[in-house]
Amino acid sequence: MRLLLPLLAAALLAGAEDPRPPAVQAWESPGFAPIHAGVATTRPVDIGSAWSELRFAGTASHDDEAAFFQLNLGGGSGTVEVAAVTVTAEDGSVLLAAPTTGAAVLRLVDARATGAALAVAGEVLRVTVPRRTEFPWDVQLASEPLRLQRGQRYQVALRVRADHDGWPATSYLMRRDPLRFYAAAGENMLLATGGLARAAGAGEISVPVNLPWPRPGEAFDPAEALQRLRAVRAGLPAMRLLVRVGLEPPGWWRSAHPDQLLRWENGRTANFASPSSRAWRSESGAHLAALVRAAEAEFGDAICAWQPSAQSTGEWYYPIWEHPDWGDVDSAPPALAAWRAFLGARYRDDAGLAAAWGRPAVIADAVLPAGAARRAGPPGPLRDPLAQRELLDLASFH
C-alpha cells in the first residue's frame, strides 16, 4: 500500500478559504502492507529494593528556558526514595542538584489526587504513592525550569530505590509545550517496537514529529523533525516512513490568538485551535509545506506518506475528554462564521433556510444548535429529516 499525499499542504492552505474542516484525499493500491504506529517514548525502568543509579544523556535540539527534569512514579504504589539528582552540562555547569543544593528544587505533582506525599529525610526524598494510577506521569517529581543551550549535551543522574522490587518508572529531561524529549532513561520504544513490527512483516513505520512553528521574524527550522527521521532511518533502514505531524499551535500562538481557539458552548476554551480557524489553517499549512519540502529533499522515496494530526490525541475529533458534555461542539467565533457560511452556500438565502428548517431563520443570525437540542429526539443515530433538519445540517457541516 502506498498513500500518495503530495498536495497535503496545498489542501490545508486551500482550506483557509473554505469554512469547512480540511479534507485530504488518499489513494490506496491493492495489497496489504502493515504499518507500525510508533510512539516516541521509552520503556519503563524497574526500580528495585536496593539502591541503583539511573544515568542517561542527550543533546538539546533547541535553546530552551522551559525544560525540566521529570521522574514518573505513577506505575506503582508504596514508597520510593530518591537521592543525588543532578543535571550537568558537558561544559561542567550544574543545572540541578537535588535535594540539598541549587536554586532549582523538585516538587511533587499528584495529577490524579491519589494522596501521594513527599518528605525529605536528610539528603533523601521519600515519595509515598497510595495507589497505582493509569499513567506513570500522574504522579511525578519535577524540577523547576532549566535553561538548555542548543547543541550542548546534558547528563542526568539519580539514585533510587523502592520498598519492593519491580516498580516501573520513566524519567526524562524534557519540555511540555511543544512536547520534546532531550534525554530519557530506558530503551527507545519507537525503535524497539519498530524492530518487532519489521520482523512480523511491517514495511512502514509511523513516526511522530513536532511541526516547527517559528515566532514572527524567526527562521523556519526543521532540524528537530529531520533528526527524528534520521534516527529512525538509521535504526530501521528497511522500513519506510509515514510521517505523523502534529498541527496544533504552540502555547505562544494560542496566547496571541485566544479567539481562534476551540470554545465550548459554556464559553470555556480548550488548548486546541478551532478547526474552522483560517489563521490556524493558513499558518499550519505553510509550516507543513516547508517541512514536507525539507524532508522530501533529504529522504525522498523513504517517505511513503504524510499524516497531519490535530485535535484530541491527534485523531481529528473534539477533545471531549476535557468536557463533561460528550456531545459538545466547537462554538468559537471561527466556527460560528463557518457555520453561517456553510448555511449560505447550502440554502443561498434566508427563505431557503427557513423552508428547510420549517421555521423563520436568518443565515446571518444562525447559531450552532444547543446541546439540549442535539441530545433530544429518539435514541440512536437516525434523525427526523423534517423536524431535525438543522441537526442533519450540523452533521454535514462537520
Secondary structure, 3 states (H helix, E strand, C coil): CCCCCCCHHHHHHHHHHCCCCCCCCCCCCCCCCCEEECCCCECCEEECCCCEEEEEEEECCCCEEEEEEEEECCCCCEEEEEEEEEEEECCCCEEEEECCECCCCEEEEECCCCCCEEEEECCEEEEEECCCCCCHHHEEEEECCEEECCCCEEEEEEEEEECCCCEEEEEEEEECCCCEEEEECCCEHHHHHHHHHHHCCCCEEEEEEECCCCCCCCCCCCHHHHHHHHHHHHHCCCCEEEEEEECCCCHHHHHHCHHHEEECCCCCEEEEECCCCHHHHHHHHHHHHHHHHHHHHHHHHHEEEEEEECCHHHCCCCCHHHCCCCCCCCCCHHHHHHHHHHHHHHHCCHHHHHHHHCCCCCHHHCCCCCHHHHHCCCCCCCCCCCCCHHHHHHHHHC
